Amino acid sequence: MRREQKLLLVFAALVLIPVGIIWFVTWPLLHAWKFPEVTAGQLSAPVSRELTADEVQKVNLWLQSHETAWGPSGERPPAPGQVILEMTTAQGQPVIVSIWKHKKQDDIIGVQLEKNGPYRMNAFPDAQVMALQPDGAQQPAK
């Protein structure tokens, strides 16, 4: 192999390997995350009760309209959410939505697709989070 070919090969490796790593890391953040359609659910914190069909539909609509900018899978929060919605799909798979409220910054929403599984998290302004919460869950931020 000639010197020029070796230099071209090294250049290609120096360019393509970092690009591949960056793409692999950022792709989950860039593409839409398709949430499964939820059909039933319950509010388990701050109080425990079953959600009505209208509340389930509202949660489902909110999830389907917020599919981008979720963080990578594997995040673990320091404490349980202040509001927890335990939803289920038609196939019985869990979709757990946890909300952490903050006074002077955006609220954090974490979604799990299995019990005690890793979270994917995103921050939303209070107005968007209020549209997700069922009645009885609108507690003040800490």
N, C-alpha and C positions, 0 to 999 in steps of 0.2 A: 504494500500500500504506500502510495506516495505521501509526502509531507502535507500537501494541500488537502488530500482526502482525510488524513488524520485530524488536521485542524478543523475541517468542516464537521467531522464526526464529533469532536469535542465541543465545538460551538453548538451543534444541534442538541447534544446532551445537556449542556449548561442552560440552554433556553427551554427545552421541552420538559425536563424533569421538574423544575420549579413551577412551570405553568401547570403541569399535571397535578402536582401536590396542591396548589392553590385552587384549582378547579375542583378537586376531590373534596376539599374542606368547605368551599363556599357554595357548592351546588345545592346542598340541602337548604341553605338559607335563601337561595334565589328562586327555586321553583316552588310552585304552589303545592301545598300539602292538602290532599283530598281527605276530608273528614268523612267517616262513614255516617250515614243518616241515622240519627237517634230516633227511637220510637217510644221510649218510656224513660222515666227517671225519678230520682228523689233528691231533695235538698237534705244533706246530712249535717251541715253546719251553716250558720249558728244554731238553727233548730232542725229537728228531723221531721220531714213530712214528704208525702208523695207529691209529685208535680202534676198539675192538671194537663190535659191534652193541649190547651192553648200555650201553657208555659213550656211544654216540651217542644212544640212547634217553634216558639220564639227562640229557644236555645239552638235548635237545629238550624234555623234561618241565620242566626248570628254566626254559628260555626261555618256554615257554607259561604258566608260573605266575608270571612276573615281567613283566607287560606295562605297568605304570603307573610314573609318576614318573621316566621317562627324560628327560634334558635335551634341549635342542633340537639338531637336526642341524647339524653344522658345527664341532663342537668338535675341536680338534687337541691331542693330548697332547705333552708335551715329550720323551718317550722311548718306545721300543717297550715293550709289555707284558712283564711277567716271565713270564707264562703266556699262550700264544696258541693258541687252538683255531680251526683253519680248517675250517669246516663247509661242506657243500654241500646244496642242496635237490634234489628229484627232477628239477627242470628244469635243474640244473647251476649255479644262481645261488649265489654265495658268501655265507656268513654268518660273519663273522670276529669272534670273541669274544676280547678282550684283558683281562687281569687285572693290576692294579697292587696289590701287597700293601704294607700299612703296619703298623708295630708297634702304635702307640697310637691309631689311628683306623680308621674303616671302610675296607675295601678298595674300590677303584674298578674297575668293570667298564665297558668300552667295547665297543659293537657297531657293526660296519660291514656294510653290505649290498652293498658293492662293494670290490674290491681298491684300496688307497690312497685310499679314499673317506672322507668325513667320518664322525666318530664321533657316537654318542649315548651319553652316560655316565650312570652312576648309582652311588651308594655303597651298600654292603651290609656288614652285620656278618660277621665271619670265619666264623661257623657256616653262614651261607647260602652263602658263597663256597666253602666246603669241599665242599658238596653238588654244586657245579657241576664242580669239578676232577676230572679222571681220575687214576687211579693213576700215580705218577711225577711228578706236577706239584705236589705239596704241598711246596713249598719254603718256608723261613722268610721272614718279612717283613723288608724292609730298613729 
